[in-house]
Amino acid sequence: MILDCKKAENCFQDSQTYEYRIPLTAEDFLRILDSTWQTRCNYRLRRPVFISEKDGIHIKGILSGTILRISFPNKNYESVKKNFEDWLVTEFEKMQY
């Protein structure tokens, strides 16, 4: 499986934030995350959102959407990003996406 990923544009220099288009909604994606992730949801917005954090990785998304914005820590971001993407592909393959 190939991930649809692109560097996100933002106003922070040297930011390691990427946008991932996933084959399911963000709300369904949350079911993949285990209890080691700290997750907050805000259902009071017109378009409810979530934020999940673990080991310096920050995942944000609109619950009904299919795009996740993921920020990786600046230190060793290449290896952290690769490990995360490998995990993500494995999880999607388990779900047969």
N, C-alpha and C positions, 0 to 999 in steps of 0.2 A: 504494500500500500504506500502511495506517495502522499505526503501531507501538502495541503495547499497553504503555504506560509509566505508572508512577506514582511519586511521590516516596516514597522509602524512609524508614521511621521508624527513627531511631537516637538515641543519647544525645548526639550532638555538635551543638552550636548552629551554625547557618548551614552545615550540611553540604549539599553538592550531590550527594547520592547518590540514584540512581533505580533502580527495578527494571523490567526489560524482559522480557516473555514473548516468546520467539522461536519460530518455526515449525520448529525443528530442535534437536537436542541440543547442549549446550555443547561436547561433543567434536567434533561436526561443525562447529560455529561456529569452532573453533580453526583449521580448514583455510582459513577465509577470511582470517585475519590473515597479513600478510606478515612477512618477516624483520626488519622495523624494530620489531616488538613484542617486548618481553622477556617470555617466558612461562615459568612454573614450574608443574609439576603434582605433586601429592602423591597417589600411588597407594596409599600404605600405610594410608590411612584407610578406614573402613567404607564411606563414600561419597566416592570420590576427587574432588578439587577442583583448580581451576587459578586462577592469577592472571596477568593480562597487563597490562603497563604501557607507556605511550608518551605523551610530551608532557604529563605530568600527569594523564592519564586512566588510571584503574585499573578493570579488569574482573575480576570474581570470579564463579565459578559452580561448581556441582556438575556433573561431567562428564556424568553420565547425565540431568541435569535440563534443563529448558527455560526457566529463569529466570536472568538475568544481573543482578548488582548492579554498577552502573557509577557511579564517583565522578568528578566533573569538578573541575578546579581552581577555586577560589573566584573568582579574577580572570578576568573576562570569561566566566564559565561559560555564559551564555546563548548566545553565539556558538560556543563550543567544542562545546556540547551539540548545537546545530542542525547544525553541520558534521558531527559524528559521526553523527547520526541520518540526515542526507542520504546519507552514505556507506553506512550500514547498509541503508537502503531500496534503494539502487542495487545493493548486493551481493545482497540477497534477491531482487530482481527478476531479476537475472542467473540465479539458481537457480530462478526461476519459483515462488517461495513467495508 
